[in-house]
Amino acid sequence: MGALAWIVLAGVTMTGIALLGAVTFLLPARVQQKLLLPLVAFSAGSLLGSAFIFLAWLGIFGLPLWAPLGIALVYAFVVFRWV
């Protein structure tokens, strides 16, 4: 797949994620308040976990970063599925 196709695919994916976030504004205020803290904590935890995976890999093995990408994707799947 060419570079332009990857750019378009990434743009469409990010647009879909942004639209899901925008839909939360349509929810009642009571539901938004109940969802806000767990969602923010969950997203911050998953971002920090992925960052630590990449930093540990760089510190121990250096480049390339394909292996920690796979580890981070498995980590994200486990966190999103079971936590």
Secondary structure, DSSP 4 states (H G I P E B T S, - for coil): --HHHHHHHHHHHHHHHHHHHHHGGGS-HHHHHHHHHHHHHHHHHHHHHHHHHHHHHHHHT-S--HHHHHHHHHHHHHHHHH-
